[in-house]
Amino acid sequence: MTKEVQEYVIDKTKELLNAPSCCAELKTEAQSWLDALGTAKEAEETKKYVAELEEDIIPIDGLIAFAGSEHASSIFGEEGAKNMAEHARKIKAEGAVYCDCAACSAAAAILAKNICSERWGDVLELYSDAQTDCGGGA
């Protein structure tokens, strides 16, 4: 990985770690990846981190379904869940593929940067629905 790509991914990882919407599992993997940089465990931790990013990023249809659920209403209140659903439908209509919360936005940027730059070798599979034009990451 070039220094430029690594710095970009480190910055986005720090954004992800600071995102209130980031789940505990992804925070753990993100921190483990940062801790492994420059060590013999870097490649292994990179694979784990990417797998967790792929698992936790929320597709836009998943966000719409969640926002319309009773569970979302119990967390955000009826009005908050309604507003979330409206927002999700709006961004989907504008072409969004993933949730646009801080955690998902950082995850999409990390995955897109690595896919587009292809500097992590076999760690990633090509996403046919990546939210990027491959012009340097989202």
N, C-alpha and C positions, 0 to 999 in steps of 0.2 A: 504494500500500500504506500502510495507516495505520501510525503509529509503534508502536502496540501489536503489530500483526502482525509488523512488521519486527523488533522486539526479540525476540519469541517465536522467529522463524525464525533470528535470529542466535544466540540461546542454544542452540537445537537443533542448529544447524550446528556450534557449538563442541563440543557433546557428541559429535557425529558425528566430528569431527576427532580427538577424544581416544579414540575407540573402537578397541580393538585389532583388532576384527573388520572395520574399514572398509578397503576396498581402496584401492590407490594412486590409481587413476583418479578415484574419488569424492572422495578427499582433495584432489586437484588441483583439481577443479571447485568443491568447497566453498570452498577458499581463494581461487580466482579470483573467485567470486561475492562473497565478503567484501571483497576488494580493489576490486571494481568498484562497491560501494555508493556512491551519491552522485555517480557519474561518468556520462559519456555512454554508457559500455559496460554500465551496469546491466541494461537490458532484455535485451540480447543474452546477457549472462552468466547472467541468470536463466533464460532458455530452455535454455541448455546445462546448467545445474545441475539443473533439473527433469528434463531428459531423462536425465541420468546417474543421478539418484535412481530414476527409473522403471526404468532398465536394471538397476540393481544391487540393488534390494530383492529379497529372496528369498521367493517364495511358499512357504507352508508345505509344499505337496506337493514342491516342489523341495528343501527342507531334508530331508524324510523320505527322498527318493530319494538325496540326497547322503550322509546319515548311514548308509544301508545299503550304501554302495559300498566297494569295496576302497580307493579313494583316501582316503576318510574314515578308514578303519582305518590307513592308512599315515601319516596326519597325527596322529590322536588316539589311536592304539592301538585294539586290538579292543574293549576295555572302554569306552573313551571314546566310540567311535563308537556302540556299543550304547546307552550312556546318552543320547547325543544323539538317537538314533532314538526311544527311549522318551519322552524329553522332548518331542520334536516331535509324536509321536502324541498325547500327553497334551494339549498346548496346542491342537492341532487339534480334539480332542474338546470342548475348552472354548470353541471358536469362533474361534481364531486364524486369520488369513488369511495372515500373514507370519511369518517367522522372528522370534524375540524377542531376538536378540542386540542389543547396544548400538547398533550401526550401523543395523541394520534398524529398530529401535524409533525411533531419531531420524529416519530417512528417512520412516517411516510417519507420524510426528507432523508433520513438515514438509509432506508431501503432503496430509495430512488437513486441516491448518489452512488451507492455501491453497484447497483444494477447498471447504471449508465456508464460508470467509469470502468467497470469490470476489473477493478484492481484487487478484489479479494478472491479471485480465482473461482474455485468450485464451491465456495461457501453459499452462494445464492443461486436460485433458479430464476429464470426470467419471468417477471410478472407481466401478464398480458394486459392487466388493468392498472398499471402503476399510474399514480397521479402526478405525472411529470411529462415534460416534452424532452427530457434527457438533455436539457440545456444547462446542466450544472447542478441539478438537484432542485427539489421543491423548496 
